[in-house]
Amino acid sequence: MNGKKRLSAAVIARCGIMGGLLFGSQLALAPFANFETVTPLLIIFTIVYGKEAFFAAAVFDLCELAYWGFGLWWISYLYVWSLLILFTLAAKKLLRNDPLLWAAFAAVFGLSFGGLFAAVYIPVSPAYAYSYWLAGLSFDITHGIFNFLLTLALYKPVTLALKKVREFHGQ
Amino acid sequence: MADVKRIAVLCGCGVMFAAAAVIAAANAPKSAEGQKDFTVEVFSERDGIDRTADYTSDLDYFGQWCREQDFIAYEDGSYGIYITAVDGCAENTDEQYWWCITVNGESALTGVDEIPLTDGDIYRLELKHGWE
């Protein structure tokens, strides 16, 4: 694969659609605390399309910035979702195609979300970062449980649909 | 072999969640029982409001107290109470105006419903501009 192919119109369009799906689904589920499909979808996008998921996450982050405006939370978003993609790429061989294991992976990510998110405050005040993490820990537990259930429910149908689309378009 | 791996991963997850639940429960904000005397400050530079008042209540949490006040408007969501207006001065998220709560000068890290009502504390409701 050369550089020209990676930047083809199909890849750009696909990343735009994936980023838009992430943003739209998050916006639709915003009223429900800790109930989000960004984690399962991003995991599945990474499994099917590999490193292209970084571009999808970038589109998602830019949509968030355009919609909500800038805040320190946005810096957290930049690295938290990138870390999820990195962890997914690293775990791909280990977890193979097992929905239950990916659900457990998503659950652990949900549980760690507050800690990863709070890391941005460490340079300013480690004590504040620690308090921030502790204050949100009960939400992280709920987040992890929902991630587990949603990934378990979405993994097979969405992966299958995306693989069919990929086969249909031949890439 | 695959089943052993699955069971090991699920057990590992269970242990992590149990540990997190124990830490969360041990560090959950707790309220003291009985009557509390406390101060509430309201500040909005946009609306020219800067007032302070003393109150007394037997309630356990600041969110419970807010629900009983006529000068506070709020919405109930899955995160609990969310303050939308104080003294008739409404937030405006399109222009990034929002009501921030501090307790004794420190930003509240929990939702309003989880802030314990404590004797002698100073609760400040301040209309902030810009996301922090």
Boltz contact constraints between the chains, C-beta under 6 A:
constraints:
  - contact:
      token1: [A, 32]
      token2: [B, 78]
      max_distance: 6.0
  - contact:
      token1: [A, 33]
      token2: [B, 78]
      max_distance: 6.0
  - contact:
      token1: [A, 33]
      token2: [B, 79]
      max_distance: 6.0
  - contact:
      token1: [A, 69]
      token2: [B, 96]
      max_distance: 6.0
  - contact:
      token1: [A, 69]
      token2: [B, 131]
      max_distance: 6.0
  - contact:
      token1: [A, 71]
      token2: [B, 131]
      max_distance: 6.0
  - contact:
      token1: [A, 100]
      token2: [B, 6]
      max_distance: 6.0
  - contact:
      token1: [A, 101]
      token2: [B, 9]
      max_distance: 6.0
  - contact:
      token1: [A, 104]
      token2: [B, 9]
      max_distance: 6.0
  - contact:
      token1: [A, 104]
      token2: [B, 13]
      max_distance: 6.0
  - contact:
      token1: [A, 107]
      token2: [B, 13]
      max_distance: 6.0
  - contact:
      token1: [A, 111]
      token2: [B, 20]
      max_distance: 6.0
  - contact:
      token1: [A, 131]
      token2: [B, 109]
      max_distance: 6.0
  - contact:
      token1: [A, 132]
      token2: [B, 109]
      max_distance: 6.0
  - contact:
      token1: [A, 134]
      token2: [B, 27]
      max_distance: 6.0
  - contact:
      token1: [A, 135]
      token2: [B, 109]
      max_distance: 6.0
  - contact:
      token1: [A, 135]
      token2: [B, 110]
      max_distance: 6.0
  - contact:
      token1: [A, 137]
      token2: [B, 20]
      max_distance: 6.0
  - contact:
      token1: [A, 137]
      token2: [B, 24]
      max_distance: 6.0
  - contact:
      token1: [A, 138]
      token2: [B, 24]
      max_distance: 6.0
  - contact:
      token1: [A, 141]
      token2: [B, 20]
      max_distance: 6.0
  - contact:
      token1: [A, 141]
      token2: [B, 21]
      max_distance: 6.0
